[in-house]
Structures are given as structure tokens and as C-alpha cells.
Amino acid sequence: TLLAACTATHADTPVFPESSDRKHIEVLSSDAFEGRAPGTAGEQKTLACIEQQFRAAGLQPGIGDSYLQPVPVVEIMPHADAAMRLSGAGGKSLELRSPDGVVVWTKRPVPASGIGNAGVVYAGYGLVAPEYGWNDYAGLDVRGKLALAAAGMDFGALKQASSVRGFQGQATNLTASMSVRNDVRNTASYNVVGRVPGSKRPDEAFVYTAHWDHLGRTANAKPGEDAIFNGAQDNATGVSALIELGRAFAATKPAPERSLIFVAVTAEESGLLGSEYVAAHPPILVAQMVGGLNMDNLYSVGKTRDITVIGFGKSELEDDLRTVAAGQGRVPVRYTKAGIDSPTLGAEFGKQWLADYTAQRHHQVTDEYSPDWDVSGTLQDLQLYYDVGLGVANSSRWPNWRADREFRAIRDQSRK
């Protein structure tokens, strides 16, 4: 069994034992969990482990009287005989076949799908962003047609024109036919949700998230080859952080004024499906969520002088992060993720470590835990994440998106 050591914790001095962090990572990324793929025996072991740890940490169930939130999942596996035919002026045509010439797939959970002789329209980059006054489909009739987008392709002047606000899409002289057959399987996976109720405003909450899933096993491994994608960095490190933060908050005295919610989400590797589902079916109203931090792939690179924030410049919560980070002698540089600028070995060491990890271990069977990992940076990050969450939980503030950001209007509307 995997049990985190619980130590007496004061609100401003939580204890994050290195041994507990290492043990969570080691167990969750072990071969026994078979790569933690949704819909497998590895999922059942993972769910049981996380729920056990949430209970041991002192977290209450976050979905009624349960820790588990069912997430409907549809698995669509296209057959290898998918094809596409493009026809142009003068009767010329081009036939493309899967997998070398074209990739055809659908999000519709049907046994077969296709279109026949549909007109092809050029829709620039296919972007619709009203908050930026941008709509590549404006004035374009796409009903029953195939929309051609420029992402990743070079259409010369046409592509350049579509990079300017106000671009107008246009019809082409092409028609297209395509078809795909699918194997469809309906199943369910699960998010794991725990909470620490607030002492004064329990209906308001700060949220921590981390995805528990990984890639499972490879089906084409040869005898004797490693077939398991263990996902130690990605994302046993984040789940360990989630458990340890839950333990620290459950032991915090006095209890935080607002609630803390901890969500281990499923199917991140399949397209953020667990995150999308919990956002649409939240344990509390989204309008009552004060803010949150997501933890994914906490680098075992040791302590750093920086903290990575993907999308930096969008949220007022960065001000809290900056203040706490400054107390650690760190600077936010741009998703909270571990930094890479080592105070003893320099930024170049971190860059080389990250380049090696990305090339040699990320989403590969070699992403395995090792006792020689330097997790001192993870413990530093845990203190940072705790202090940010505690500060917001014990305040009456509502950190918002910055005034010029695309999500600001949606958040303002939700708070009315």
C-alpha cells in the first residue's frame, strides 16, 4: 500500500516529505499500473490508488458521497481503407488513400461517414475568435461543403491574405468525396475528485488539477521489449503533487476560509476529455471557482530560479504567483510548470535536460522513475502552489482574466 506520511502542519509551514513524493511517483509509474490508459485494468488500479490516497490525506469525496466522476468516452477507430478523391476542372482528379496519402477521421460516433462531390471552399485558417474581431467563415456558405484550411500549408498569396483580419473566404473549382468506416465503442472513464471544505465560505473554491492517465501499452512490442509507457514525469509527478497538496491542506490549521478542490482528470492524452467534462459538470458552480492551478510534468531538474507559466500575461492570478515566487527567489517566465533555470548549474543545464527528456523519454517507454531524480525542485513547487492557493482561499478576492484577454467577458458574465 502507498500511504503518505502525515505530519503536523501549520498554515504557513506545510511539510512536503520527499519520501512521500517519491513513493507516489514510483508506485503510479510502476509496471503494475500498465501505463495508466483509460479503459484498461491499469485505470482501475490507478483510480483505486488515487482514491485511497485522497482518503488517507483527509480529503472528503468531491462528487456527492463519491470520489469518482464518470466521464462518458466514445472510442472511434477508423479502418485503414479510408479514401478521398479531389476533382477539378476538365475532369482531372486525384485519389488519396489512407494512411500514406490522407488521414480521414470523424468525431461522429457512427459506423460509417462520408461526403460525395461536395464543393471545396477555402476558409483561411478556419478561425472564429469574435473577441479579436476575427471570423474566417464570415460571408462564406459552407453548408454541405468541405472547408479547406491553411494550417501547415503554403498557398502563397492566398495564405498571406488569410493572415489579415477581415479576410474573406472563397469557393474553389474543386469538389471532394471521402469516406471512412469506424469501429465504435462506448465506455466510461473517471475523474477522481476530493475536497477540503472551507471554514467560512465553503461554496467558493480554489481548484488544483492534474491528469492521471498515460498511454498504456504498445501493441507491437517484440518479445522481451519494454511495452509499457510508464509516464513517470508525465504525469505521475503531477498526481503526486495533487495528493501531497491535498494532505497539506487537510492538515492546515486553522482551516482555509474557502474550499479547496483536487481533481485528477482522465483522458488528457486523448484530447483533454476529463478536463472538458469536469468543466461542463463541475463539483461546484464554475462561477464559484475562484481560480486554480494545473500541474503537469514537474521536472526532476532540481531547484530553479524560474517558474514556467504557459499563457503568461492573461490572468491576475499571476500576481499572486509572482509574489510567492519572489519569496523563493524565483521569477515567473511564461500552466504552472517547473522551471529550468538551476541556481547552481545554470539555465543551460535545464535547457539540455529538457531537450534530452523531450527527445528520449517524453511519450516513450523510457519515461520511468529513477531514484537518482532530483525532486528538490518539485518540493519547492509544492510550497509555491500551496502558498498561492492558501492566499486566495483566505481572501475575499476574485482574481480575473486581464481586461484585454479573450476569456474576460465570459468570466464577467458568469459572475453576474
Secondary structure by P-SEA (a helix, b strand, c coil): cccccccccccccccccaaaaaaaaaaaacccccccccccaaaaaaaaaaaaaaaaaccccccccccbbbbbbbbbbbccccbbbbbccccccccccccccbbbbbccccccccccbbbbbbccccccccccccccccccccccbbbbbccccccaaaaaaaaccccccccccbbbbbccccccccbbbbbbbbbbccccccccbbbbbbbccccccccccccccccccccccccaaaaaaaaaaaaaaaaccccccbbbbbbbcccccccaaaaaaaaacccccccccccccccccccccccccbbbbcccccccaaaaaaaaaaaaccccccccccccccccccaaaaaaaaaaaaacccccccccccccccaaaaaaaaaaaaaaaaaaaaccccccccccccaaaaaaaaac
